[in-house]
Amino acid sequence: MTENTIRKFKWFWAWQDDKEEAWLTQMSREGWHLASLGFPGFYNFTVGEPSHYVYRLDFFTETKDYTHYLQLFKDAGWEHLGRWGGWQYFRILAQEGESPEIYTDPDSKVQKYRRLLAFLIVFLPVWNVVILRNLGSSVHEVLQFISFVAYIAFMTIYIIAVMQLIRRIKALKQL
Amino acid sequence: MESIGNLTRYLPLTEATCYIMLALTEPLHGYAIMQKVETMSEGTVKVGAGTMYGALSTLEKEGLIVKVDEQDRRKSYALTGKGQQVLRAQLQRAAILLKNGQASGMTREE
């Protein structure tokens, strides 16, 4: 990291992508420009002049077509800043008052949340196996209890995420 | 070749999809389509990069367009025969709509 890079921690849940976009856009207004992504929740910013960067997050996990996907965004003027899992971070320099979008109709935005939802659902058994195996293999009662609490917390967040995404999809479909 | 009855399941196309297919009467890659759609529609229809990517995947999966070339990580597509039929059917619907609009006098400027 260079001197002008500052690391910041802020947490957003999977269903808060629009809040995250708004936050990153606001940070650029204040001269903090996203440079790269660190561990989940950590953002590296370069400090500079305030600018009208607009940030957009997409969800894309396909590996086979990834280069074509990135090329299309690049052609359209979007700078790819990095990814975290399937989350793709893009930005574009906008005119004052303009708010460029990567999704220009509700149907295609629904597809984005469907991909995310499918991803969550497909990986649920995997996560379950990982956590439950830890739970079963812990000998100590305290450790077992902690694992159990972690498991309940994880499942609660998981269910909230699925419900929030379904709510988002429903709202978009009514447009 | 599918019958017209089967083709109606693709209808109605959204305005954006209609323009994308119309742009693909000549082979083009994603960004070129975005630019052509904006010009053709006189700026009334803008297709974002995410929407464009999704539309191309869907249309390709449905066999309405086909990849014809690939250069520098850019895939070019063109309409298939089935795509042409679907587009034609959509344009006929649009023509009927416009005819009704004209008959009602709603298309005239105030």
Interface residues (C-beta under 8 A of the other chain):
Chain A: R56 D58 T67 H68 Y69 L70 Q71 L72 F73 D75 A76 W78 P100 E101 I102 Y103 T104 D105 D107 S108 K109 Q111 K112
Chain B: T14 A16 H29 G30 Y31 M34 K46 V47 G48 A49 G50 T51 M52 Y53 G54 A55 D72 R73 R74 K75
